[in-house]
Amino acid sequence: MPLGKKLEGNGLWESSRMMLPEHKQRILEEQREILRREPPVLDDQKREEMERTLTLSLREHVRVTLVLFDSYEDVRLSGFVTSIHAHSREIKLQWADEWRWIGLDCIIEVYPG
């Protein structure tokens, strides 16, 4: 069989499906980029409502659940607000023996419980 025939139809070269790991990684990265989301724009009323709920958690020791924006999938955290830094726009959320500083700009939803 001439070499040209191997390159056409279902020849040896066409049916070879080898892929370099670097190429596979790049394809996966491109597919992931397609799923990337933009952060939602929250209106002032929504922000004020969220800030009231965070303040309530701090003052009354009420558990809250936060929804944090991520480019691919939202993250939910539940705990108690133990500190609010207005100047750096961060809150300290504590659950069990762990805690984390969270920027207010990362929070897209807050609700009690």
Gaussian input, Z-matrix of N, CA and C with variables (Angstrom, degrees):
# hf/3-21g

backbone

0 1
 N
 C     1     B1
 C     2     B2     1     A1
 N     3     B3     2     A2     1     D1
 C     4     B4     3     A3     2     D2
 C     5     B5     4     A4     3     D3
 N     6     B6     5     A5     4     D4
 C     7     B7     6     A6     5     D5
 C     8     B8     7     A7     6     D6
 N     9     B9     8     A8     7     D7
 C    10    B10     9     A9     8     D8
 C    11    B11    10    A10     9     D9
 N    12    B12    11    A11    10    D10
 C    13    B13    12    A12    11    D11
 C    14    B14    13    A13    12    D12
 N    15    B15    14    A14    13    D13
 C    16    B16    15    A15    14    D14
 C    17    B17    16    A16    15    D15
 N    18    B18    17    A17    16    D16
 C    19    B19    18    A18    17    D17
 C    20    B20    19    A19    18    D18
 N    21    B21    20    A20    19    D19
 C    22    B22    21    A21    20    D20
 C    23    B23    22    A22    21    D21
 N    24    B24    23    A23    22    D22
 C    25    B25    24    A24    23    D23
 C    26    B26    25    A25    24    D24
 N    27    B27    26    A26    25    D25
 C    28    B28    27    A27    26    D26
 C    29    B29    28    A28    27    D27
 N    30    B30    29    A29    28    D28
 C    31    B31    30    A30    29    D29
 C    32    B32    31    A31    30    D30
 N    33    B33    32    A32    31    D31
 C    34    B34    33    A33    32    D32
 C    35    B35    34    A34    33    D33
 N    36    B36    35    A35    34    D34
 C    37    B37    36    A36    35    D35
 C    38    B38    37    A37    36    D36
 N    39    B39    38    A38    37    D37
 C    40    B40    39    A39    38    D38
 C    41    B41    40    A40    39    D39
 N    42    B42    41    A41    40    D40
 C    43    B43    42    A42    41    D41
 C    44    B44    43    A43    42    D42
 N    45    B45    44    A44    43    D43
 C    46    B46    45    A45    44    D44
 C    47    B47    46    A46    45    D45
 N    48    B48    47    A47    46    D46
 C    49    B49    48    A48    47    D47
 C    50    B50    49    A49    48    D48
 N    51    B51    50    A50    49    D49
 C    52    B52    51    A51    50    D50
 C    53    B53    52    A52    51    D51
 N    54    B54    53    A53    52    D52
 C    55    B55    54    A54    53    D53
 C    56    B56    55    A55    54    D54
 N    57    B57    56    A56    55    D55
 C    58    B58    57    A57    56    D56
 C    59    B59    58    A58    57    D57
 N    60    B60    59    A59    58    D58
 C    61    B61    60    A60    59    D59
 C    62    B62    61    A61    60    D60
 N    63    B63    62    A62    61    D61
 C    64    B64    63    A63    62    D62
 C    65    B65    64    A64    63    D63
 N    66    B66    65    A65    64    D64
 C    67    B67    66    A66    65    D65
 C    68    B68    67    A67    66    D66
 N    69    B69    68    A68    67    D67
 C    70    B70    69    A69    68    D68
 C    71    B71    70    A70    69    D69
 N    72    B72    71    A71    70    D70
 C    73    B73    72    A72    71    D71
 C    74    B74    73    A73    72    D72
 N    75    B75    74    A74    73    D73
 C    76    B76    75    A75    74    D74
 C    77    B77    76    A76    75    D75
 N    78    B78    77    A77    76    D76
 C    79    B79    78    A78    77    D77
 C    80    B80    79    A79    78    D78
 N    81    B81    80    A80    79    D79
 C    82    B82    81    A81    80    D80
 C    83    B83    82    A82    81    D81
 N    84    B84    83    A83    82    D82
 C    85    B85    84    A84    83    D83
 C    86    B86    85    A85    84    D84
 N    87    B87    86    A86    85    D85
 C    88    B88    87    A87    86    D86
 C    89    B89    88    A88    87    D87
 N    90    B90    89    A89    88    D88
 C    91    B91    90    A90    89    D89
 C    92    B92    91    A91    90    D90
 N    93    B93    92    A92    91    D91
 C    94    B94    93    A93    92    D92
 C    95    B95    94    A94    93    D93
 N    96    B96    95    A95    94    D94
 C    97    B97    96    A96    95    D95
 C    98    B98    97    A97    96    D96
 N    99    B99    98    A98    97    D97
 C   100   B100    99    A99    98    D98
 C   101   B101   100   A100    99    D99
 N   102   B102   101   A101   100   D100
 C   103   B103   102   A102   101   D101
 C   104   B104   103   A103   102   D102
 N   105   B105   104   A104   103   D103
 C   106   B106   105   A105   104   D104
 C   107   B107   106   A106   105   D105
 N   108   B108   107   A107   106   D106
 C   109   B109   108   A108   107   D107
 C   110   B110   109   A109   108   D108
 N   111   B111   110   A110   109   D109
 C   112   B112   111   A111   110   D110
 C   113   B113   112   A112   111   D111
 N   114   B114   113   A113   112   D112
 C   115   B115   114   A114   113   D113
 C   116   B116   115   A115   114   D114
 N   117   B117   116   A116   115   D115
 C   118   B118   117   A117   116   D116
 C   119   B119   118   A118   117   D117
 N   120   B120   119   A119   118   D118
 C   121   B121   120   A120   119   D119
 C   122   B122   121   A121   120   D120
 N   123   B123   122   A122   121   D121
 C   124   B124   123   A123   122   D122
 C   125   B125   124   A124   123   D123
 N   126   B126   125   A125   124   D124
 C   127   B127   126   A126   125   D125
 C   128   B128   127   A127   126   D126
 N   129   B129   128   A128   127   D127
 C   130   B130   129   A129   128   D128
 C   131   B131   130   A130   129   D129
 N   132   B132   131   A131   130   D130
 C   133   B133   132   A132   131   D131
 C   134   B134   133   A133   132   D132
 N   135   B135   134   A134   133   D133
 C   136   B136   135   A135   134   D134
 C   137   B137   136   A136   135   D135
 N   138   B138   137   A137   136   D136
 C   139   B139   138   A138   137   D137
 C   140   B140   139   A139   138   D138
 N   141   B141   140   A140   139   D139
 C   142   B142   141   A141   140   D140
 C   143   B143   142   A142   141   D141
 N   144   B144   143   A143   142   D142
 C   145   B145   144   A144   143   D143
 C   146   B146   145   A145   144   D144
 N   147   B147   146   A146   145   D145
 C   148   B148   147   A147   146   D146
 C   149   B149   148   A148   147   D147
 N   150   B150   149   A149   148   D148
 C   151   B151   150   A150   149   D149
 C   152   B152   151   A151   150   D150
 N   153   B153   152   A152   151   D151
 C   154   B154   153   A153   152   D152
 C   155   B155   154   A154   153   D153
 N   156   B156   155   A155   154   D154
 C   157   B157   156   A156   155   D155
 C   158   B158   157   A157   156   D156
 N   159   B159   158   A158   157   D157
 C   160   B160   159   A159   158   D158
 C   161   B161   160   A160   159   D159
 N   162   B162   161   A161   160   D160
 C   163   B163   162   A162   161   D161
 C   164   B164   163   A163   162   D162
 N   165   B165   164   A164   163   D163
 C   166   B166   165   A165   164   D164
 C   167   B167   166   A166   165   D165
 N   168   B168   167   A167   166   D166
 C   169   B169   168   A168   167   D167
 C   170   B170   169   A169   168   D168
 N   171   B171   170   A170   169   D169
 C   172   B172   171   A171   170   D170
 C   173   B173   172   A172   171   D171
 N   174   B174   173   A173   172   D172
 C   175   B175   174   A174   173   D173
 C   176   B176   175   A175   174   D174
 N   177   B177   176   A176   175   D175
 C   178   B178   177   A177   176   D176
 C   179   B179   178   A178   177   D177
 N   180   B180   179   A179   178   D178
 C   181   B181   180   A180   179   D179
 C   182   B182   181   A181   180   D180
 N   183   B183   182   A182   181   D181
 C   184   B184   183   A183   182   D182
 C   185   B185   184   A184   183   D183
 N   186   B186   185   A185   184   D184
 C   187   B187   186   A186   185   D185
 C   188   B188   187   A187   186   D186
 N   189   B189   188   A188   187   D187
 C   190   B190   189   A189   188   D188
 C   191   B191   190   A190   189   D189
 N   192   B192   191   A191   190   D190
 C   193   B193   192   A192   191   D191
 C   194   B194   193   A193   192   D192
 N   195   B195   194   A194   193   D193
 C   196   B196   195   A195   194   D194
 C   197   B197   196   A196   195   D195
 N   198   B198   197   A197   196   D196
 C   199   B199   198   A198   197   D197
 C   200   B200   199   A199   198   D198
 N   201   B201   200   A200   199   D199
 C   202   B202   201   A201   200   D200
 C   203   B203   202   A202   201   D201
 N   204   B204   203   A203   202   D202
 C   205   B205   204   A204   203   D203
 C   206   B206   205   A205   204   D204
 N   207   B207   206   A206   205   D205
 C   208   B208   207   A207   206   D206
 C   209   B209   208   A208   207   D207
 N   210   B210   209   A209   208   D208
 C   211   B211   210   A210   209   D209
 C   212   B212   211   A211   210   D210
 N   213   B213   212   A212   211   D211
 C   214   B214   213   A213   212   D212
 C   215   B215   214   A214   213   D213
 N   216   B216   215   A215   214   D214
 C   217   B217   216   A216   215   D215
 C   218   B218   217   A217   216   D216
 N   219   B219   218   A218   217   D217
 C   220   B220   219   A219   218   D218
 C   221   B221   220   A220   219   D219
 N   222   B222   221   A221   220   D220
 C   223   B223   222   A222   221   D221
 C   224   B224   223   A223   222   D222
 N   225   B225   224   A224   223   D223
 C   226   B226   225   A225   224   D224
 C   227   B227   226   A226   225   D225
 N   228   B228   227   A227   226   D226
 C   229   B229   228   A228   227   D227
 C   230   B230   229   A229   228   D228
 N   231   B231   230   A230   229   D229
 C   232   B232   231   A231   230   D230
 C   233   B233   232   A232   231   D231
 N   234   B234   233   A233   232   D232
 C   235   B235   234   A234   233   D233
 C   236   B236   235   A235   234   D234
 N   237   B237   236   A236   235   D235
 C   238   B238   237   A237   236   D236
 C   239   B239   238   A238   237   D237
 N   240   B240   239   A239   238   D238
 C   241   B241   240   A240   239   D239
 C   242   B242   241   A241   240   D240
 N   243   B243   242   A242   241   D241
 C   244   B244   243   A243   242   D242
 C   245   B245   244   A244   243   D243
 N   246   B246   245   A245   244   D244
 C   247   B247   246   A246   245   D245
 C   248   B248   247   A247   246   D246
 N   249   B249   248   A248   247   D247
 C   250   B250   249   A249   248   D248
 C   251   B251   250   A250   249   D249
 N   252   B252   251   A251   250   D250
 C   253   B253   252   A252   251   D251
 C   254   B254   253   A253   252   D252
 N   255   B255   254   A254   253   D253
 C   256   B256   255   A255   254   D254
 C   257   B257   256   A256   255   D255
 N   258   B258   257   A257   256   D256
 C   259   B259   258   A258   257   D257
 C   260   B260   259   A259   258   D258
 N   261   B261   260   A260   259   D259
 C   262   B262   261   A261   260   D260
 C   263   B263   262   A262   261   D261
 N   264   B264   263   A263   262   D262
 C   265   B265   264   A264   263   D263
 C   266   B266   265   A265   264   D264
 N   267   B267   266   A266   265   D265
 C   268   B268   267   A267   266   D266
 C   269   B269   268   A268   267   D267
 N   270   B270   269   A269   268   D268
 C   271   B271   270   A270   269   D269
 C   272   B272   271   A271   270   D270
 N   273   B273   272   A272   271   D271
 C   274   B274   273   A273   272   D272
 C   275   B275   274   A274   273   D273
 N   276   B276   275   A275   274   D274
 C   277   B277   276   A276   275   D275
 C   278   B278   277   A277   276   D276
 N   279   B279   278   A278   277   D277
 C   280   B280   279   A279   278   D278
 C   281   B281   280   A280   279   D279
 N   282   B282   281   A281   280   D280
 C   283   B283   282   A282   281   D281
 C   284   B284   283   A283   282   D282
 N   285   B285   284   A284   283   D283
 C   286   B286   285   A285   284   D284
 C   287   B287   286   A286   285   D285
 N   288   B288   287   A287   286   D286
 C   289   B289   288   A288   287   D287
 C   290   B290   289   A289   288   D288
 N   291   B291   290   A290   289   D289
 C   292   B292   291   A291   290   D290
 C   293   B293   292   A292   291   D291
 N   294   B294   293   A293   292   D292
 C   295   B295   294   A294   293   D293
 C   296   B296   295   A295   294   D294
 N   297   B297   296   A296   295   D295
 C   298   B298   297   A297   296   D296
 C   299   B299   298   A298   297   D297
 N   300   B300   299   A299   298   D298
 C   301   B301   300   A300   299   D299
 C   302   B302   301   A301   300   D300
 N   303   B303   302   A302   301   D301
 C   304   B304   303   A303   302   D302
 C   305   B305   304   A304   303   D303
 N   306   B306   305   A305   304   D304
 C   307   B307   306   A306   305   D305
 C   308   B308   307   A307   306   D306
 N   309   B309   308   A308   307   D307
 C   310   B310   309   A309   308   D308
 C   311   B311   310   A310   309   D309
 N   312   B312   311   A311   310   D310
 C   313   B313   312   A312   311   D311
 C   314   B314   313   A313   312   D312
 N   315   B315   314   A314   313   D313
 C   316   B316   315   A315   314   D314
 C   317   B317   316   A316   315   D315
 N   318   B318   317   A317   316   D316
 C   319   B319   318   A318   317   D317
 C   320   B320   319   A319   318   D318
 N   321   B321   320   A320   319   D319
 C   322   B322   321   A321   320   D320
 C   323   B323   322   A322   321   D321
 N   324   B324   323   A323   322   D322
 C   325   B325   324   A324   323   D323
 C   326   B326   325   A325   324   D324
 N   327   B327   326   A326   325   D325
 C   328   B328   327   A327   326   D326
 C   329   B329   328   A328   327   D327
 N   330   B330   329   A329   328   D328
 C   331   B331   330   A330   329   D329
 C   332   B332   331   A331   330   D330
 N   333   B333   332   A332   331   D331
 C   334   B334   333   A333   332   D332
 C   335   B335   334   A334   333   D333
 N   336   B336   335   A335   334   D334
 C   337   B337   336   A336   335   D335
 C   338   B338   337   A337   336   D336

   B1=1.4427
   B2=1.5270
   B3=1.3218
   B4=1.4602
   B5=1.5275
   B6=1.3348
   B7=1.4657
   B8=1.5289
   B9=1.3225
   B10=1.4627
   B11=1.5059
   B12=1.3173
   B13=1.4675
   B14=1.5297
   B15=1.3289
   B16=1.4607
   B17=1.5319
   B18=1.3154
   B19=1.4538
   B20=1.5238
   B21=1.3349
   B22=1.4602
   B23=1.5189
   B24=1.3057
   B25=1.4627
   B26=1.5115
   B27=1.3121
   B28=1.4582
   B29=1.5183
   B30=1.3072
   B31=1.4561
   B32=1.5185
   B33=1.3100
   B34=1.4569
   B35=1.5262
   B36=1.3181
   B37=1.4562
   B38=1.5241
   B39=1.3202
   B40=1.4521
   B41=1.5255
   B42=1.3255
   B43=1.4564
   B44=1.5295
   B45=1.3121
   B46=1.4554
   B47=1.5293
   B48=1.3174
   B49=1.4599
   B50=1.5212
   B51=1.2737
   B52=1.4579
   B53=1.5250
   B54=1.3301
   B55=1.4598
   B56=1.5269
   B57=1.3125
   B58=1.4585
   B59=1.5280
   B60=1.3311
   B61=1.4743
   B62=1.5322
   B63=1.3327
   B64=1.4599
   B65=1.5253
   B66=1.3318
   B67=1.4648
   B68=1.5279
   B69=1.3296
   B70=1.4626
   B71=1.5273
   B72=1.3317
   B73=1.4643
   B74=1.5308
   B75=1.3213
   B76=1.4661
   B77=1.5308
   B78=1.3167
   B79=1.4631
   B80=1.5210
   B81=1.3341
   B82=1.4617
   B83=1.5283
   B84=1.3353
   B85=1.4583
   B86=1.5290
   B87=1.3330
   B88=1.4644
   B89=1.5293
   B90=1.3433
   B91=1.4574
   B92=1.5269
   B93=1.3197
   B94=1.4625
   B95=1.5314
   B96=1.3216
   B97=1.4625
   B98=1.5247
   B99=1.3162
   B100=1.4626
   B101=1.5275
   B102=1.3392
   B103=1.4626
   B104=1.5187
   B105=1.3361
   B106=1.4692
   B107=1.5331
   B108=1.3353
   B109=1.4638
   B110=1.5187
   B111=1.3074
   B112=1.4615
   B113=1.5229
   B114=1.3333
   B115=1.4736
   B116=1.5212
   B117=1.3424
   B118=1.4651
   B119=1.5285
   B120=1.3017
   B121=1.4634
   B122=1.5265
   B123=1.3373
   B124=1.4559
   B125=1.5238
   B126=1.3276
   B127=1.4657
   B128=1.5312
   B129=1.3228
   B130=1.4700
   B131=1.5244
   B132=1.3237
   B133=1.4605
   B134=1.5268
   B135=1.3186
   B136=1.4640
   B137=1.5345
   B138=1.3231
   B139=1.4680
   B140=1.5279
   B141=1.3370
   B142=1.4628
   B143=1.5232
   B144=1.3216
   B145=1.4672
   B146=1.5362
   B147=1.3170
   B148=1.4661
   B149=1.5302
   B150=1.3278
   B151=1.4667
   B152=1.5214
   B153=1.3357
   B154=1.4718
   B155=1.5317
   B156=1.3164
   B157=1.4663
   B158=1.5267
   B159=1.3297
   B160=1.4624
   B161=1.5348
   B162=1.3355
   B163=1.4654
   B164=1.5255
   B165=1.3213
   B166=1.4570
   B167=1.5300
   B168=1.3060
   B169=1.4654
   B170=1.5184
   B171=1.3303
   B172=1.4604
   B173=1.5363
   B174=1.3243
   B175=1.4665
   B176=1.5275
   B177=1.3360
   B178=1.4732
   B179=1.5310
   B180=1.2985
   B181=1.4744
   B182=1.5380
   B183=1.3245
   B184=1.4607
   B185=1.5262
   B186=1.3416
   B187=1.4691
   B188=1.5294
   B189=1.3244
   B190=1.4611
   B191=1.5206
   B192=1.3050
   B193=1.4587
   B194=1.5160
   B195=1.3266
   B196=1.4574
   B197=1.5171
   B198=1.3118
   B199=1.4561
   B200=1.5259
   B201=1.3283
   B202=1.4613
   B203=1.5145
   B204=1.3228
   B205=1.4595
   B206=1.5179
   B207=1.3199
   B208=1.4581
   B209=1.5208
   B210=1.3068
   B211=1.4647
   B212=1.5246
   B213=1.3286
   B214=1.4595
   B215=1.5250
   B216=1.3326
   B217=1.4600
   B218=1.5279
   B219=1.3273
   B220=1.4599
   B221=1.5216
   B222=1.3415
   B223=1.4613
   B224=1.5238
   B225=1.3199
   B226=1.4668
   B227=1.5182
   B228=1.3330
   B229=1.4617
   B230=1.5142
   B231=1.3167
   B232=1.4485
   B233=1.5197
   B234=1.3336
   B235=1.4535
   B236=1.5089
   B237=1.3329
   B238=1.4628
   B239=1.5187
   B240=1.3252
   B241=1.4596
   B242=1.5243
   B243=1.3406
   B244=1.4701
   B245=1.5216
   B246=1.3326
   B247=1.4582
   B248=1.5272
   B249=1.3259
   B250=1.4683
   B251=1.5180
   B252=1.3266
   B253=1.4624
   B254=1.5251
   B255=1.3048
   B256=1.4628
   B257=1.5250
   B258=1.3346
   B259=1.4665
   B260=1.5293
   B261=1.3291
   B262=1.4752
   B263=1.5234
   B264=1.3562
   B265=1.4636
   B266=1.5234
   B267=1.3378
   B268=1.4623
   B269=1.5250
   B270=1.3255
   B271=1.4584
   B272=1.5195
   B273=1.3237
   B274=1.4586
   B275=1.5223
   B276=1.3324
   B277=1.4624
   B278=1.5202
   B279=1.3282
   B280=1.4614
   B281=1.5200
   B282=1.3206
   B283=1.4562
   B284=1.5272
   B285=1.3055
   B286=1.4774
   B287=1.5273
   B288=1.3208
   B289=1.4652
   B290=1.5271
   B291=1.3032
   B292=1.4590
   B293=1.5218
   B294=1.3270
   B295=1.4519
   B296=1.5269
   B297=1.3204
   B298=1.4703
   B299=1.5192
   B300=1.3330
   B301=1.4642
   B302=1.5209
   B303=1.3282
   B304=1.4644
   B305=1.5234
   B306=1.3195
   B307=1.4610
   B308=1.5178
   B309=1.3308
   B310=1.4665
   B311=1.5271
   B312=1.3111
   B313=1.4660
   B314=1.5292
   B315=1.3318
   B316=1.4711
   B317=1.5243
   B318=1.3342
   B319=1.4675
   B320=1.5264
   B321=1.3466
   B322=1.4649
   B323=1.5211
   B324=1.3529
   B325=1.4633
   B326=1.5236
   B327=1.3264
   B328=1.4643
   B329=1.5194
   B330=1.3139
   B331=1.4609
   B332=1.5270
   B333=1.3311
   B334=1.4628
   B335=1.5246
   B336=1.3276
   B337=1.4620
   B338=1.4812
   A1=108.07
   A2=116.95
   A3=119.65
   A4=110.74
   A5=116.29
   A6=122.82
   A7=111.55
   A8=117.54
   A9=121.09
   A10=112.39
   A11=117.06
   A12=120.98
   A13=111.02
   A14=118.07
   A15=120.96
   A16=110.88
   A17=116.71
   A18=120.41
   A19=112.49
   A20=118.03
   A21=121.87
   A22=110.83
   A23=115.51
   A24=120.51
   A25=110.52
   A26=115.81
   A27=120.77
   A28=108.61
   A29=115.64
   A30=121.38
   A31=112.40
   A32=115.50
   A33=123.06
   A34=111.72
   A35=118.71
   A36=120.86
   A37=111.81
   A38=115.86
   A39=118.34
   A40=111.69
   A41=117.50
   A42=120.06
   A43=111.93
   A44=117.65
   A45=120.24
   A46=108.57
   A47=116.73
   A48=121.47
   A49=111.71
   A50=118.03
   A51=120.96
   A52=109.72
   A53=114.78
   A54=119.85
   A55=107.82
   A56=115.31
   A57=119.64
   A58=110.00
   A59=117.37
   A60=119.67
   A61=112.53
   A62=117.24
   A63=120.71
   A64=111.35
   A65=116.23
   A66=120.12
   A67=110.45
   A68=115.53
   A69=119.66
   A70=109.95
   A71=117.01
   A72=121.68
   A73=110.73
   A74=116.61
   A75=121.40
   A76=111.21
   A77=116.64
   A78=120.83
   A79=109.94
   A80=117.02
   A81=120.73
   A82=111.39
   A83=117.56
   A84=121.37
   A85=111.13
   A86=116.78
   A87=120.60
   A88=111.13
   A89=116.47
   A90=119.72
   A91=110.80
   A92=116.54
   A93=120.52
   A94=110.71
   A95=117.84
   A96=121.95
   A97=111.66
   A98=116.25
   A99=120.40
   A100=110.10
   A101=116.55
   A102=121.56
   A103=113.78
   A104=117.66
   A105=121.47
   A106=110.30
   A107=115.07
   A108=121.06
   A109=109.85
   A110=114.76
   A111=121.98
   A112=108.19
   A113=117.44
   A114=118.94
   A115=110.69
   A116=116.59
   A117=118.94
   A118=110.39
   A119=115.09
   A120=121.22
   A121=106.79
   A122=115.50
   A123=120.49
   A124=109.89
   A125=116.07
   A126=118.73
   A127=109.66
   A128=115.36
   A129=121.22
   A130=112.15
   A131=117.05
   A132=120.45
   A133=110.71
   A134=117.31
   A135=121.77
   A136=110.16
   A137=117.19
   A138=121.05
   A139=111.40
   A140=117.17
   A141=120.86
   A142=111.06
   A143=116.34
   A144=121.01
   A145=110.21
   A146=116.53
   A147=120.16
   A148=110.51
   A149=116.80
   A150=120.51
   A151=111.67
   A152=117.89
   A153=121.15
   A154=110.60
   A155=116.91
   A156=120.86
   A157=110.69
   A158=117.91
   A159=121.38
   A160=110.64
   A161=116.85
   A162=121.24
   A163=110.70
   A164=116.76
   A165=121.25
   A166=110.66
   A167=116.37
   A168=120.33
   A169=111.17
   A170=116.38
   A171=120.78
   A172=111.33
   A173=117.35
   A174=121.39
   A175=113.77
   A176=116.13
   A177=120.66
   A178=113.01
   A179=116.76
   A180=122.54
   A181=111.19
   A182=114.57
   A183=122.40
   A184=108.75
   A185=116.36
   A186=120.29
   A187=109.96
   A188=116.32
   A189=121.89
   A190=109.66
   A191=114.99
   A192=121.69
   A193=107.52
   A194=115.36
   A195=121.46
   A196=109.39
   A197=115.67
   A198=121.18
   A199=105.65
   A200=115.54
   A201=121.53
   A202=109.41
   A203=115.93
   A204=120.25
   A205=110.29
   A206=115.71
   A207=123.55
   A208=106.06
   A209=116.60
   A210=120.40
   A211=113.37
   A212=117.13
   A213=119.80
   A214=113.55
   A215=117.00
   A216=120.44
   A217=109.06
   A218=116.83
   A219=120.54
   A220=110.62
   A221=115.41
   A222=122.46
   A223=108.22
   A224=116.81
   A225=121.54
   A226=109.53
   A227=115.34
   A228=122.56
   A229=108.04
   A230=116.99
   A231=121.29
   A232=109.00
   A233=115.93
   A234=120.64
   A235=111.05
   A236=115.00
   A237=122.29
   A238=109.65
   A239=116.52
   A240=120.94
   A241=106.94
   A242=115.99
   A243=119.73
   A244=112.30
   A245=117.45
   A246=120.50
   A247=109.39
   A248=115.75
   A249=121.40
   A250=107.30
   A251=116.52
   A252=122.03
   A253=107.95
   A254=115.92
   A255=120.55
   A256=111.79
   A257=117.32
   A258=119.84
   A259=112.66
   A260=117.83
   A261=119.87
   A262=111.86
   A263=116.21
   A264=122.28
   A265=111.99
   A266=114.81
   A267=121.57
   A268=110.30
   A269=114.33
   A270=119.99
   A271=107.83
   A272=114.74
   A273=120.61
   A274=106.79
   A275=116.15
   A276=121.94
   A277=107.96
   A278=115.93
   A279=120.21
   A280=109.81
   A281=115.47
   A282=122.52
   A283=106.69
   A284=116.13
   A285=122.44
   A286=108.30
   A287=117.51
   A288=121.25
   A289=111.89
   A290=117.57
   A291=121.63
   A292=109.99
   A293=116.17
   A294=122.45
   A295=109.06
   A296=114.20
   A297=119.90
   A298=109.62
   A299=115.93
   A300=121.22
   A301=107.52
   A302=116.03
   A303=121.39
   A304=108.39
   A305=116.13
   A306=120.96
   A307=111.03
   A308=116.37
   A309=120.19
   A310=111.83
   A311=117.46
   A312=120.71
   A313=112.23
   A314=117.73
   A315=122.03
   A316=112.00
   A317=116.31
   A318=121.03
   A319=109.38
   A320=115.57
   A321=119.22
   A322=111.78
   A323=116.86
   A324=119.61
   A325=108.99
   A326=115.72
   A327=123.04
   A328=107.82
   A329=116.11
   A330=118.71
   A331=109.90
   A332=116.90
   A333=120.70
   A334=110.91
   A335=114.72
   A336=119.36
   A337=114.94
   D1=128.02
   D2=178.86
   D3=-65.92
   D4=155.59
   D5=-177.30
   D6=-58.67
   D7=-37.98
   D8=179.99
   D9=-59.68
   D10=-36.46
   D11=179.61
   D12=-67.79
   D13=-31.04
   D14=-179.56
   D15=-69.97
   D16=-23.05
   D17=-178.73
   D18=-89.27
   D19=-7.26
   D20=-177.74
   D21=-113.05
   D22=165.72
   D23=176.40
   D24=61.90
   D25=-129.86
   D26=178.14
   D27=-112.03
   D28=46.16
   D29=-178.26
   D30=-71.39
   D31=177.96
   D32=-176.53
   D33=-57.00
   D34=-45.50
   D35=-174.60
   D36=-74.73
   D37=-36.75
   D38=-178.89
   D39=-68.63
   D40=-34.53
   D41=-177.28
   D42=-83.02
   D43=-7.15
   D44=177.52
   D45=-75.88
   D46=119.65
   D47=-174.95
   D48=-112.20
   D49=35.05
   D50=179.67
   D51=-72.80
   D52=142.46
   D53=179.87
   D54=-140.80
   D55=135.05
   D56=177.40
   D57=-69.68
   D58=146.22
   D59=178.72
   D60=-56.54
   D61=-35.32
   D62=179.13
   D63=-63.92
   D64=-37.85
   D65=179.48
   D66=-70.28
   D67=-41.39
   D68=178.85
   D69=-62.08
   D70=-43.81
   D71=179.14
   D72=-60.46
   D73=-42.74
   D74=-179.74
   D75=-64.25
   D76=-40.42
   D77=178.79
   D78=-63.76
   D79=-43.47
   D80=178.71
   D81=-64.09
   D82=-39.08
   D83=177.56
   D84=-63.71
   D85=-41.41
   D86=179.13
   D87=-65.36
   D88=-40.37
   D89=177.73
   D90=-64.67
   D91=-37.87
   D92=178.93
   D93=-67.23
   D94=-37.34
   D95=179.33
   D96=-62.76
   D97=-32.10
   D98=178.62
   D99=-62.68
   D100=-33.59
   D101=-178.11
   D102=-83.13
   D103=-7.24
   D104=-177.83
   D105=-61.05
   D106=136.20
   D107=-179.24
   D108=-112.61
   D109=159.00
   D110=174.62
   D111=-94.74
   D112=147.88
   D113=178.35
   D114=-66.07
   D115=143.71
   D116=179.16
   D117=-72.40
   D118=154.41
   D119=176.50
   D120=-96.24
   D121=119.13
   D122=-179.21
   D123=-97.39
   D124=135.16
   D125=178.62
   D126=-78.15
   D127=167.88
   D128=-176.05
   D129=-61.22
   D130=-38.09
   D131=-179.42
   D132=-63.16
   D133=-42.78
   D134=178.80
   D135=-63.66
   D136=-43.48
   D137=179.19
   D138=-62.21
   D139=-42.70
   D140=179.31
   D141=-63.82
   D142=-40.48
   D143=178.48
   D144=-63.06
   D145=-42.69
   D146=179.01
   D147=-64.61
   D148=-42.34
   D149=179.77
   D150=-64.42
   D151=-36.52
   D152=176.32
   D153=-64.08
   D154=-41.98
   D155=179.70
   D156=-66.17
   D157=-39.30
   D158=177.71
   D159=-65.74
   D160=-41.08
   D161=178.24
   D162=-65.11
   D163=-39.16
   D164=176.60
   D165=-60.46
   D166=-42.99
   D167=178.30
   D168=-61.40
   D169=-41.03
   D170=179.57
   D171=-66.30
   D172=-47.61
   D173=-174.73
   D174=-76.15
   D175=-40.80
   D176=-172.82
   D177=-103.78
   D178=1.39
   D179=-178.38
   D180=56.29
   D181=49.77
   D182=179.32
   D183=-98.67
   D184=132.15
   D185=177.20
   D186=-67.28
   D187=137.14
   D188=176.18
   D189=-126.66
   D190=155.59
   D191=172.69
   D192=-113.77
   D193=127.87
   D194=178.70
   D195=-105.52
   D196=142.35
   D197=170.93
   D198=-110.42
   D199=116.94
   D200=-178.26
   D201=-102.07
   D202=137.82
   D203=178.80
   D204=-73.45
   D205=136.12
   D206=169.92
   D207=-134.60
   D208=147.74
   D209=-175.48
   D210=-59.76
   D211=-23.68
   D212=-175.25
   D213=-116.27
   D214=-33.92
   D215=-177.63
   D216=-157.52
   D217=130.74
   D218=179.50
   D219=-63.27
   D220=148.77
   D221=-179.57
   D222=-113.97
   D223=133.92
   D224=178.18
   D225=-109.83
   D226=132.72
   D227=175.73
   D228=-130.05
   D229=141.23
   D230=179.32
   D231=-127.63
   D232=136.01
   D233=-179.89
   D234=176.07
   D235=-159.13
   D236=-178.22
   D237=-116.72
   D238=135.51
   D239=175.59
   D240=-76.53
   D241=122.92
   D242=-179.42
   D243=-110.19
   D244=-11.83
   D245=179.35
   D246=-160.66
   D247=144.27
   D248=174.88
   D249=-129.05
   D250=124.63
   D251=175.98
   D252=-108.97
   D253=102.37
   D254=-177.24
   D255=-67.37
   D256=-37.77
   D257=-177.10
   D258=-67.53
   D259=-35.22
   D260=178.29
   D261=-99.10
   D262=-0.81
   D263=179.00
   D264=54.56
   D265=53.39
   D266=178.82
   D267=-134.30
   D268=153.16
   D269=171.11
   D270=-123.81
   D271=155.91
   D272=174.95
   D273=-107.74
   D274=116.64
   D275=-179.76
   D276=-104.85
   D277=129.48
   D278=-178.76
   D279=-121.19
   D280=138.92
   D281=174.26
   D282=-144.40
   D283=138.01
   D284=-176.38
   D285=48.87
   D286=-124.38
   D287=179.62
   D288=-102.14
   D289=12.49
   D290=-177.50
   D291=-113.50
   D292=158.66
   D293=175.27
   D294=-151.22
   D295=163.93
   D296=-178.51
   D297=-155.68
   D298=137.44
   D299=172.01
   D300=-82.22
   D301=133.13
   D302=-176.96
   D303=-130.31
   D304=128.32
   D305=176.77
   D306=-71.11
   D307=136.93
   D308=-179.69
   D309=-61.22
   D310=-28.53
   D311=-179.55
   D312=-71.02
   D313=-17.65
   D314=178.72
   D315=-83.46
   D316=-17.92
   D317=-175.12
   D318=-86.21
   D319=127.57
   D320=179.16
   D321=-111.84
   D322=-13.15
   D323=177.65
   D324=-159.37
   D325=144.05
   D326=176.54
   D327=-137.18
   D328=132.95
   D329=173.28
   D330=-147.08
   D331=150.54
   D332=-179.84
   D333=-63.70
   D334=147.51
   D335=175.37
   D336=107.39

